[in-house]
Amino acid sequence: MRRRADDRDEPSDAHIAYVGRFLGGLPVTRLAFFDGLHTLRRNGDTLDISMRYAGLWIQRRIDWMLEPEQKIRLTRVEPPLAKSERGKYG
């Protein structure tokens, strides 16, 4: 990470190249997170995302997943053992 003059941390060119190779040559977009206005904007070759925007986006996705009509199970539930199986796995 490199610190820019406007107080944003931005991934270095070496980091972007590494991630690109790791992802099999897929295009990689730089993301820079900052503490500031609720905003999302393009800044040259970097997408600037405020921490507030990121936090609210994550919370909205969690709220969406918890809506009953989504039918997303967040924990794995094992079926109860039959009476004949209960003593075998103690």
Stockholm file with secondary structure:
# STOCKHOLM 1.0

chainA/1-90         MRRRADDRDEPSDAHIAYVGRFLGGLPVTRLAFFDGLHTLRRNGDTLDISMRYAGLWIQRRIDWMLEPEQKIRLTRVEPPLAKSERGKYG
#=GR chainA/1-90 SS CEECTTSCEECCHHHHHHHHHHTTSCCCCEEEEESSSSCEEEETTEEEEEHHHHHHHHHHHHHHHHSGGGCCCSSCCCCCCCTTTTTTCC
#=GC SS_cons        CEECTTSCEECCHHHHHHHHHHTTSCCCCEEEEESSSSCEEEETTEEEEEHHHHHHHHHHHHHHHHSGGGCCCSSCCCCCCCTTTTTTCC
//
